[in-house]
Amino acid sequence: MKKIGVLIVDDHKVVRQGIISFLEVQDQMEVKGEAGDGEEAIKAVQELKPDVVLMDLVMPGMDGIEAIRRIKRSMPNTRIIVLTSFAENDKVFPAIEAGVDGYLLKDTSPTDLIKAIESAYAGSPTLHPDIAQKLMLRVSSRSSLDTTETLTPRETEILELIAKGLTNEGIAKRLVISVTTVKTHVHNILRKLGMTNRIQAALYATDKRLPQSGG
């Protein structure tokens, strides 16, 4: 079985070593290397070609957000999970817009970190509950999605459910359709909106909500 190659990026060596020690005992994972800032991260991704990058955000020199942008531009198939202590909006939303495949805080349990790496590798983003809540808070109960885009009514409905944090399975159950049908709709939504993952779609959904008339 192919192991998931992971690169750890953090400016604190003690943090890197702690993560490395934990990941090295996981049968399904392989630590490809480590980096201490954004520039080192870009070089390491180019040389080591990891499947998943655990990326800190606040680092000396090039920060994590800029590194994410550059990695996603040149190597879009690289999965990147933010692993940081910062949950402020000025960190969360730029990282999501840059194309991250997950956003975790450093209080995430080791078990949840492993699940997030596996999910990112499989193409399913993971958000820390506090970050998911931030997305939901941007959804106004007195607004409706702007459907002037090329989305069909069903795609718009599914996009709103994505913004509420529902998984494909949850959406299928809510709409009484198959998971395969949901996956097809999600693929079409991302393609039409020019996005790479569900997190970006959720952010789009919250940002594109318009006040209802007469409210």
N, C-alpha and C positions, 0 to 999 in steps of 0.2 A: 504494500500500500504506500502510495506517495505521501510523504510527510509535508505538512504546511510549513513553508519557509518563512520565518519571522525576523524582521529587523526592528531593534529597539532604539528609539531616538529620544534622548533626555539629557539635559545638561548636568544632571547629578549622577555621578558614577555609582553611588550607593543604590540609587533607584534602579539604574540599569542592571546592576548585579543582582538585585533582589528579583527582578522580573526574569532575568536569564536563568537564575537558579531554579525558579519555579517551572519555567517552560522546558528546561532541559530534561525534566523527569516525565514529560508528557510524551507518550508513545507516538502520538499522531503529529507531533510538531518538532521542528528543527530550528534552532537559533542560527540565523545566517550571519549576524553581526550586530554591531552597535554603532551609534553616532552621537556626538555631543551637541550638535547644532544643525541648522537647516542646510548649510552648505555641505557639511559632512554627510548628511542624510541623502542629499541628491546624488553625490558621488557613490555612496554605498548602494543605493538602489540601482544605479547604472551598472555597477560592477558585480553585485551579488544577486541581482534580480530576485528579491524576496517576493513571496506571494502576498504577504500582509506586513504593513508597517505600523508599529505603535508609535504615534507621534505626539511628543510634548508640544506645547504652543509657545510658552514664554521661555526663550533661550537667548543667550548673547549672540550677537551677529545676526544672521538671518533667522527670523522666527519661524515657527511651525506653519503658520498660515501661508506665508510666501513659499515655503518649501512644498507645501501641499499643492499650491497652484502650479508650480513648475514641474513637479513630478507628474501631476495629472495631465499637463499639456504634452509632455514628451513620452510618458509611459502610462496611458490612461487605464490600462488593465491592472495596474498595481492597486491593491486594496489598501486603504489607509484608515486606521482607527485613531482618533484623537484620544489620548490618555493624559489628562491634565487635572490640575487643582482648580482651574478657573471655569466658572459657569456664567460669567457676565455676558450680556448680549453682544458686546463688541468683540467677543471672542467666538461665541457660539455661532452666530449667524454668518459671519464671514467664512468660518471654517466649513459650514454646510454648503454655502454658495461655491466654495472652492472645489467641492466634490468629494468630501469625506464619506467613508463607508461605515461610519459609526462614531459616536461621541460618548466617551466614558469619563467619569471622574475617578480620581485616584482612591476614592473610598470603595470602589467597585470590588466585590469579593473575587478571589482567585477563580472560583468556579464560574462566575459570570464573565470574567475576562476570557476564559477558555471558550465559553459558549459564543462570545462575541467574535472571537478570532475565527472560529469555525463557521459562524454565520456569514461573516464578511467574505471569507474564502468561497462560500457557496453562493454569494451574491445577494445576501439578505442583510441590510444594515441594522445596527443595534444602537439604541439611544439609552443613556442613563435616564432613569425615571424623572430626575429633575430637569433634564434637557427636553424630554418629551413634554413635560408640563409647560415649559416655556413656549413650545410650538402651539400647544393647545390654547394657551392664554392669548395668543395672537388671533385666535378665531373668535369673532364677535357673534353672539347669539342673535344679533339684530341685523345680520348681513347675509348676502347671498353671493355665490361665486359668479364672477364675470365670465359669461359663456361666449364672448365674442371670438374666442379662439376657435380652433378647428375641432375641439372635442365634441363628441356626441353627448346627448343627455346621460346615457349610461356611464360614459367615461367620466363625465363631470361628477356624477353621483359617487363613483368609486374613488375619484380624487379627493372628494370631501371626506370619505371614510379613511383614506390613507392619512389625511391631515389630523384625524382624530386618533391615530395610532393603531388602527386595526391591522392585523396581519391578513395575508391572503385568505387563510382559513376563516378568520373572523368575518371578512367581507363576504365570502361565499355563503356563510351561515346566515348573515344578515339579509342578503339579497336572494337567498334560496337559489343559488346557481353553483356550478361546479368550480372547484379550485382551479382547474385548467382554464376555464373561461375567464376567471379573474386574472390569472397570469397573462393571458392574451391581451386583456384590456389594459393591464398595467404596462405591458410592453408597448402597446400603441400610444398610451398616454406619454410615456417617457420619450418615445420617438417624436411625437408631434410637438412636444414642448422643448425638444432639444436638450434633454437632461439625461443624466447617467444613472441616477438611483432614486429610491423612494423618499429619501430625506430631502433632496432638492425639491421633489414634487410636493411634499408636505409644506415646505417653506413657501413655495409658489402659491399653493392653495390659501395659505393664511395671508399672504401679502396681497393677493388679488381679490380679496373680498370687498364688496362695495356696500355702502349703506342702502337699506331699502327706502323707497320713497314713502313719504307720509308717516315716518316713524317718529 
